[in-house]
């Protein structure tokens, strides 16, 4: 993905633009608008931009290193020149890098040549050009670039949308915290809950999944061709290159990985993918449950003028947002699972099988982002039908069997479970039937009266309190 409007997208880095209708992936076609926040981060443009950033910052690091005596400290003017290369990097700049790559047939070397070209000829630029890409392998640049891409995508795109969805679910939970609702376990009627409590369950799960994703340490390596600082050490044997590398990687906001082969082993990328898979799984579960509640009539959906639910059945208002979210989450998870299983595996010191796979990371993240926005849209349409919820609960007096037999246990009445099983299982249970049974119990009169006044709507335990208990 690269920068694009709804009307146009780039193909490659040629001057030709095509309609989103011709996009092969729906990420850049049908769902292009929903992926816009990722375009400057996870696209080919984004990868090139981060490569330029890493190359420039390494050159600046070397200029600040006393042990590299052949490279003088940068003048204020040259500092501005180098910073502008990063801060003002544009699509036109990326186009130029791609043009150079068409000649070099090497993407990272093209970035180096691009920076050389931008530096031009001046009194400071000669030595600087000689120290561009100093002691680096391409993977030193690439692994840090991908790390920065994924860190930025997490902080700038994923987590803000995840927070927005979690807050929307939390708001629904607190709004409906006191509304009793029939539970279903194994598809059968079960002890009542409240509408808000069920939404708050999801809010807490989403919060935990977000924390897991936020907590993944994003690592980077910068130690040369096979991870031993071979070139660094032979050029400057008295410099503490391990410390220089540690400071450099840390300066980028990443956690240094000191022991690697030519490539950073991608274990953290697998952790990131697994954390996102867990988030996707929680959200799929939520979408399916809401879909079911819509099917039961617990929720209607806000109508949009002109919207069509079915091409043949005009009465339908389909839960399409939750269905779209579920489908896109599945696509994301399938890709993320492959990343987690494939990327940490590389033959000997390295092979190239990770390279083309990594280029699809943006697609997986885009599918999650698209799904979160779809779910958020769906949540915003939900309208609780209290009459349907109440009527469903009113017909389920059998759920009080748990309450009665538990009180019977407290007062030592033998075989309470068995007695209630015989009374309630496989037959219609009414308020009158339960009342007749409770009247026969040899328990304190206040307890008997409390059971007689109990209804499915009041048998909700601490659900209302829990439904108001937002995640921290």
Secondary structure, DSSP 8 states (H G I E B T S, - for coil): --S--SS-EE-TTSS-EE-GGG-SSTTTTTTGGGGGGGHHHHSHHHHHHHHHHHHHHHHHHHHH-TT-TTS----HHHHHHHHHHHHT--HHHHHHHHHHHHHHS-HHHHHHHHHHHHH-SSTTHHHHHHHTTTT--HHHHHHHHHHHHHHHHIIIIIHHHHHHHHHHHHHHHHHTTT-EEEEEETTEEEEEEEHHHHHHHHHHHHHHHHHHHHT---EE----SSSS-HHHHHH-TTS-HHHHHHHHHHHTT-EE--S-SSS---HHHHHHHHHHHHHHHHHHHHHHHHHHHHHHTSEEE---TT--S-SS-TT----HHHHHHHHHHHHHHHHHHHHHHHTT--STT--SHHHHHHTTHHHHHHHHHHHHHHHHHHHHHEEE-HHHHHHHHHT-GGGGHHHHHHHHHHTT-TTHHHHHHHHHTTS---HHHHHHHHHT--S-HHHHHHHHH--TTT--TTHHHHHT----
